[in-house]
């Protein structure tokens, strides 16, 4: 079976498998800037990587039956999703400036996806081992509040990811002073770049490419 991965802008992703929807880091739309809207989904499960305003708008994607998990580390299950949370610094100074985030590795339908949240520096060897090898890495590409875009690609390589999906970068109308996607792509000489015309990609085990690929999802229409 395949799973569906949807990008709802910024760091918000929806993973759909076995009829269940898991949303990571919902935002409220308006706090990002002019013309942005909240994710158009009601989640069965929500993961919050850290409590910054552009990552924790749980009320926008939940109802009374939604299960919400905030900054949880270790291994646990949410319906069809096997999840592992790993605590990482939000800055290059061991969390002393911006605190910590929880990166989530999510497995479903034979696919492993890691959401690296607002990772602030390169991963250390023990952190790479704790997360484990992944098929898909959702990496922050806008710098400023996170690691440099070049380092984001290096982290994806360290995790042996075959697919990188950029997130958390500047788009027209956004108030956050992030770098645009082109900054990351300048460092992607060793990667094949595929631009999709949708905010959704459907993945099965057979879809994982041998060649390292950056998949750029389109903003939701």
C-alpha angles and dihedrals in degrees: 000000000000130000127216123229118196128187115215093184131272109024096331118117134168121209115196121194134153090000094303128112126215119188124197124202104349118200129200096236099228096066089062094061143269119345099009123129133198119263112283099225140095109220131214088204134018128198119197115197095192140346101258115131095246092054108039110055091130093158090067095063105028143079134186093289098047116115111221123199119189123197094328117168129202129038125316141145131241109188107293092354124094108202136191122187121204123188114230135171120262090213141031092258100072095271095303093124107036103007125230140314133202116234112208125213108199125191125193136145091007093302125115119206128181122201105203095194114195096336107181104198144012115296117257119230095257090051091051089051092047093052093042131202115324137191098213128031121196101204133187106243103178102076117198095089093029139037119301115281090243089055090050089063091046090054091051089052091049088055091048091238114173094194126044120191113191121222140162097049134130121280127179110283095023116135095201111098096235130146117257121248092259089073092064093042091057087068095045098092092130094047133081109231119214120184115204125203093220138059088231132076125183115213136189130172090264092056095065105110127222090221117074105254136192109207112199110201120208120240112263112271 
